[in-house]
């Protein structure tokens, strides 16, 4: 019976590798973001002479938005892979991000919601810069969705804070 248990546990432990293609797919999706980034630049170059400062700001916000989405993907790929599949062995690499290897699941959740709030905020700013292109109901919906992300982030941080205090209390 112990042998069956050992085999079952080894199989379950090895099943984490099923996630590896997910992270590879997310890595490849960075190419889609790169394509969109380049596409934004090319489209802007075509109209740069006829645009005003609001158009320039919208262009910059679009690039920041795409960059934040890329950053979010990198955080999910690196920390997800390291938390659930295997450690990435680049200890001595000079370009290794400082946070790599130190982001646990709680930190990942906070980083994710923070990035989502930032992306949502940028999108909302774009909407406000083009109020004439949106009807009132749609604007209200965007604000409500953004506030939902903000409230979710605050509640998530509060829950993590309460949990960490509870864990410290039980260790004493």
ZISUL-V556917 format. One record per run of one state. SS is the DSSP state (a for helix, b for strand, c for the rest). FROM is the first residue (numbers start at 1). TO is the last residue. If there is no record, write none. Layout:
SS,FROM,TO / SS,FROM,TO
//
This chain:
c,1,1 / a,2,50 / c,51,52 / a,53,84 / c,85,104 / a,105,129 / c,130,130 / a,131,133 / c,134,135 / a,136,171 / c,172,172
//
